[in-house]
């Protein structure tokens, strides 16, 4: 989870250079691909630990870029046929509503 946390932090840090953020996004996509393939094939993977990390980052995230990346993580997990992400929805639903509300308020 250390790599996951560092990637999200790099994407969400406003002082990070554009090149570093782009590289962090590429690493994030690769990490999603590895997790997707592992879970899709039924390989041993600590899904609860990943979901805890996503929820923790969502709770503390104020940067829109990192919030979008975290939401894409939830979307990726939801797309895996043998992963029932609906059981975990209560853990991050309130923060998702808060994010949507803040994005809406920014546009109004």
TARA-V412289 format. One line per field, one symbol per residue. ss: DSSP state (2 for helix, 1 for strand, 0 for the rest). phi: phi as a letter, one per 20 degrees, with the letter a starting at -180 (. if undefined). psi: psi as a letter, one per 20 degrees, with the letter a starting at -180 (. if undefined). A space follows every 50 residues. Layout:
ss=???
phi=???
psi=???
This chain:
ss=02222222222200000222222222222222222222220000002222 22222222220002222222222222220000002222222222222222 22222220
phi=.ffgfffffffeefeffffffffffffgfffgfffgffffemffbeffff fgfffffffdfdeffffffffffffffffefedefffeggfcfgffffff ffffffee
psi=igggghgggghiphipqgggggghhghggggggggghghhjjqppnhhgg hggggghhhipiphghggghhhgggghhiphjpnihhighhjgghghggg ghhghhi.
